[in-house]
């Protein structure tokens, strides 16, 4: 991850604070993708892309049989790195 850009409605905080409670999801997160074919965006380094929070509605069935629709918002981030065992043969991996 390169940088977390907070929602403009968030209260200011100081760099000395170790814990910060957010009231809103971040505006976006900048992540660096290695070995990507993504187009470089103006103002960002090669391989850096913004990820914005997604909001998805969910319909749930209550115990009385009625349904309610609610929505959840989260960043679409799953930390992962994978490749096949065939590709890994004879490689030395750098730590990033």
C-alpha positions in Angstrom: 0.0 0.0 0.0 1.3 3.4 -0.9 -1.1 5.8 0.8 -4.5 6.0 2.5 -6.4 9.2 1.5 -9.0 10.0 4.1 -12.5 11.3 3.5 -12.5 15.1 3.6 -15.2 15.0 6.4 -12.8 13.3 8.8 -11.4 15.3 11.7 -7.8 16.3 11.5 -5.3 14.2 13.4 -1.6 14.7 14.4 1.2 12.5 13.2 2.0 11.6 16.8 -1.3 9.8 17.3 -0.9 6.0 17.2 -4.7 5.2 17.1 -7.1 6.9 14.8 -10.9 6.2 14.8 -12.4 6.9 11.4 -16.0 7.9 11.0 -16.1 7.5 7.2 -14.4 5.0 4.9 -11.3 6.4 3.2 -11.8 8.3 0.0 -9.4 5.9 -1.7 -6.3 3.9 -1.2 -3.3 4.0 -3.4 -1.8 0.5 -4.0 1.3 -0.4 -6.0 0.8 -3.4 -8.3 4.0 -5.2 -9.4 4.1 -6.7 -12.9 0.9 -5.0 -13.9 -0.3 -4.1 -17.4 -2.6 -1.3 -16.0 -2.2 2.0 -17.7 -0.3 4.6 -15.8 -2.6 7.3 -14.5 -1.6 11.0 -14.7 0.0 12.1 -11.4 0.8 8.6 -10.2 3.9 6.5 -10.4 4.0 3.4 -12.7 2.0 0.5 -11.2 0.2 2.7 -8.6 -3.6 2.6 -8.9 -6.4 4.1 -6.7 -9.0 1.8 -5.1 -12.2 3.4 -3.9 -14.7 1.9 -1.4 -17.6 0.0 -2.9 -21.1 -0.1 -1.5 -23.2 -3.2 -2.0 -26.8 -3.7 -1.0 -27.8 -7.0 0.8 -31.2 -8.4 1.3 -31.7 -10.3 4.5 -34.7 -12.4 5.6 -35.8 -11.7 9.2 -37.0 -14.4 11.5 -40.6 -13.2 11.0 -40.3 -13.9 7.2 -40.0 -10.2 6.2 -37.0 -9.0 4.2 -34.9 -5.9 4.8 -32.3 -4.4 2.5 -29.1 -3.0 4.0 -25.9 -1.9 2.5 -22.3 -2.3 3.4 -19.3 -0.3 2.3 -15.7 -1.6 2.3 -12.5 -1.4 0.3 -12.0 -4.1 -2.3 -8.6 -5.2 -1.0 -7.4 -8.8 -0.4 -3.7 -9.1 0.3 -2.5 -11.9 -2.0 0.4 -13.0 -4.0 0.2 -16.3 -5.9 1.8 -18.2 -8.7 2.0 -21.8 -9.7 4.5 -24.3 -8.4 5.7 -24.7 -12.0 6.5 -21.0 -12.3 8.3 -21.0 -8.9 10.9 -23.6 -9.9 14.4 -22.1 -9.9 13.3 -18.6 -8.8 14.6 -16.3 -6.1 12.0 -14.0 -4.8 12.7 -10.4 -3.7 11.2 -9.1 -0.6 8.9 -6.0 -1.2 
